[in-house]
Amino acid sequence: MVCELREGCEETLVLIETGTNKGVVGFKGCSSALSYSPQISYLVSPPGVSIASYSRVCRTYLCNNLTTLQPFMNLKANTPKSVPSSSHNCPSCVGEHSKECLPNFVTRETCPNGAFACYSSTLKFQAGSLNTTFLLLGCASDSARLLANFQHIGSIRVTEVLNVLERSQVTGAGPSSRGSSWGILSALLLVFRSDIQLD
């Protein structure tokens, strides 16, 4: 990709973690924003579901060349580890509903202290040719929108829609069943239909 004269090169990565599951969304391309050095931080901090971002804009040839997740590893190394609690668990998954989050792949994770709410949302990420939708399930400190204050991460536009969890999923009593997992997927498909109608 060749940028316009006044444009710079951007790279923005978003790391989503829930339990033992991880998902990464990335954008590399041209940006009209002023140059800024790498910025990395938690948008949603642990315990429970966490969302971290890395972003920079530079103006030298092919300078947006990050190829590892090392900045996130450094961030995690300086974050206190969560202590799991055996009294509560929630469905856990991050990924595309037709791949990583197929009903048979949705597991239950023991919630850490301070994150006893079961969270479920559909996250859409859009920037340039990037157009990805993730299903995110996990333990959180609150079941409300986690990214309410972040409509954009770098040039990535973020849309967050909460899904409705069944009562049996919220209580966390025992392993998830195929029926309850299908309940999550059905709610997600309803969100997709709503998106189509709104567009």
Secondary structure, 3 states (H helix, E strand, C coil): CCCCCCCEEEEEEEEEEECCEEEEEEEEEEECCCCEEEEEEEEECCCCCEEEEEEEEECCCCCCCCCCCHHHHHHHHCCCCCCEEEEEEEEEEEECCCCCCCHHHCEEEEEECCCCEEEEEEEEEEECCEEEEEEEEEEECCCCCCCCCCCEECCEEEEEEECCCCHHHHHCCCCCCHHHHHHHHHHHHHHHHHHHHHC
